[in-house]
Amino acid sequence: MDALIENAGKLLASEQAENIDKAFETLRKLDIAHIPKSLYSDLSEHPLKCFQYHMIEPLKHLKELDLQGSKLNEVPKAIAQLTKLQFLYLHDNNINEVPSSIGFLSDLIWLDLERNNLKVLPAEIGRLKNLHRLNLSFNQLNVLPVEIGQLSQLQSLYLDGNRFSAPERQRIQQSLPKTEIYF
């Protein structure tokens, strides 16, 4: 087993795409409990592979996760387990919906969902009590959930390039009176 782990570590260190795939294939054969924590840093450099291979443990320490332009159609469901996340960049993907489990990311300070295909946000977005910046620009939104008003720490809300009516814009502004909102 030690030889397998050592080989996987070397493959990860090479940073060549084919070797990284081989490393994840090798590690998948092991129980996650047998993967040494010394490899977690290398594994966390490849978060999409970690999600793909259901190896979430190496990502749990992350405070920042950048999945911009990754051609995602959905937010990885396991992202809810990354409870230490403070910065989540999901812009420039093809995401159609945000899972309700986003509400579990209570340490989140910055959430960037710009340039996706969002038509609606879950009510659980209101649970992100530490959120300071929320970028929803250039989606297909025409309404925000009432719970958006629970984001008392929100400093900036970016909504340009969406389809909000004048009454909906007014409602949003009234529900977030201390927030700088960009339509």
C-alpha positions in Angstrom: 0.0 0.0 0.0 2.9 2.4 0.8 4.2 1.9 -2.8 0.8 2.8 -4.2 0.6 6.0 -2.1 4.2 6.9 -3.0 3.5 6.4 -6.7 0.3 8.5 -6.5 2.3 11.3 -4.8 4.9 11.3 -7.6 2.1 11.3 -10.3 0.4 14.3 -8.6 3.7 16.2 -8.3 4.3 15.8 -12.1 1.3 18.1 -12.7 0.7 16.5 -16.1 -3.0 15.8 -16.8 -2.6 12.2 -17.6 -0.5 11.5 -14.5 -3.0 13.3 -12.3 -5.8 11.1 -13.6 -3.6 8.0 -12.9 -3.0 9.3 -9.4 -6.7 9.7 -8.7 -7.4 6.3 -10.1 -4.7 4.8 -7.9 -6.0 6.5 -4.8 -9.6 5.6 -5.5 -8.6 1.9 -4.9 -7.7 2.9 -1.3 -10.0 3.7 1.5 -9.9 7.5 2.0 -8.7 6.8 5.6 -5.5 5.3 4.2 -4.6 8.3 2.1 -2.0 10.2 4.2 -2.7 13.8 5.1 0.6 14.7 3.5 -1.1 14.2 0.1 -4.1 16.5 0.9 -2.3 19.6 -0.2 -1.5 18.1 -3.6 -5.0 16.7 -4.0 -6.6 20.0 -3.1 -4.9 21.6 -6.1 -7.3 19.5 -8.2 -10.7 20.2 -6.7 -12.8 19.0 -9.6 -11.0 15.7 -9.6 -11.6 15.4 -5.9 -15.3 16.0 -6.4 -15.3 13.5 -9.4 -13.6 10.8 -7.3 -15.6 11.5 -4.2 -12.4 12.5 -2.2 -13.8 15.4 -0.3 -11.7 15.1 2.8 -8.6 16.8 1.3 -10.7 19.8 0.4 -12.3 20.3 3.9 -9.6 22.7 5.0 -10.0 25.1 2.0 -11.0 28.7 2.7 -11.0 29.6 -1.0 -12.3 27.5 -4.0 -12.0 28.8 -7.5 -14.0 26.8 -10.1 -14.4 29.7 -12.5 -14.7 28.7 -16.2 -14.8 25.0 -15.4 -17.7 24.2 -17.7 -19.8 23.1 -14.7 -23.5 22.5 -15.3 -24.2 22.2 -11.6 -22.6 23.1 -8.3 -21.0 19.9 -7.0 -23.3 18.6 -4.2 -20.4 17.8 -1.9 -19.5 21.4 -1.8 -21.8 21.7 1.3 -19.2 19.7 3.2 -16.6 22.4 2.8 -17.8 24.4 5.8 -14.6 26.4 6.1 -15.0 28.1 2.7 -14.9 31.8 2.8 -14.5 32.6 -0.9 -16.3 30.6 -3.7 -15.8 31.5 -7.3 -18.2 29.8 -9.7 -18.4 32.4 -12.4 -18.3 31.7 -16.1 -19.9 28.3 -16.0 -23.3 26.9 -17.2 -24.8 26.4 -13.7 -28.7 26.4 -13.9 -29.4 26.2 -10.2 -27.8 26.6 -6.8 -28.5 23.7 -4.4 -30.2 24.5 -1.1 -27.2 23.0 0.6 -25.4 26.3 -0.1 -26.9 27.4 3.2 -24.4 25.2 5.0 -21.5 27.4 4.0 -22.0 29.7 6.9 -18.4 31.1 6.8 -18.8 32.3 3.2 -17.8 35.9 2.7 -17.7 36.1 -1.1 -19.9 34.2 -3.5 -19.4 34.8 -7.2 -22.0 33.2 -9.6 -21.6 35.7 -12.4 -22.3 34.6 -16.0 -24.2 31.4 -15.4 -27.7 30.4 -16.4 -29.4 31.0 -13.0 -33.2 31.7 -13.1 -33.8 31.3 -9.4 -31.9 31.2 -6.1 -32.8 28.9 -3.2 -34.3 30.5 0.0 -31.3 29.0 1.9 -29.2 31.8 0.5 -30.5 33.8 3.4 -28.5 31.5 5.8 -25.2 33.0 4.6 -25.0 35.4 7.5 -21.3 36.3 7.0 -21.7 37.1 3.3 -20.2 40.5 2.3 -20.3 40.2 -1.5 -22.6 38.4 -3.8 -22.2 38.6 -7.5 -25.2 37.4 -9.5 -24.5 39.5 -12.6 -25.4 38.2 -16.1 -27.7 35.4 -15.3 -31.4 35.1 -16.1 -32.8 36.2 -12.7 -36.0 38.2 -12.5 -36.7 37.7 -8.8 -34.7 37.1 -5.6 -36.0 35.1 -2.6 -37.4 37.1 0.3 -34.7 35.6 2.4 -32.1 37.7 0.7 -33.1 40.4 3.2 -31.6 38.2 6.0 -28.0 39.0 4.7 -27.3 41.7 7.2 -23.6 41.7 6.5 -23.9 42.1 2.8 -22.0 45.1 1.5 -22.2 44.6 -2.2 -24.8 42.9 -4.4 -24.1 42.7 -8.2 -27.2 42.1 -10.2 -26.5 43.8 -13.6 -27.4 41.9 -16.7 -30.5 40.3 -15.2 -34.2 40.8 -15.9 -35.5 42.6 -12.8 -38.7 44.6 -13.0 -38.8 48.1 -11.4 -41.0 46.8 -8.5 -38.6 43.9 -7.9 -35.6 46.2 -7.9 -37.4 48.4 -5.4 -38.2 45.4 -3.2 -34.6 44.3 -3.2 -33.3 47.7 -2.3 -35.8 48.0 0.5 -34.9 44.6 1.9 -31.2 45.5 1.9 -31.0 49.1 2.8 -27.3 49.1 3.9 -26.1 47.2 0.8 -24.6 48.8 -2.3 -26.7 47.2 -5.1 -25.6 47.3 -8.8 -28.4 46.8 -11.3 
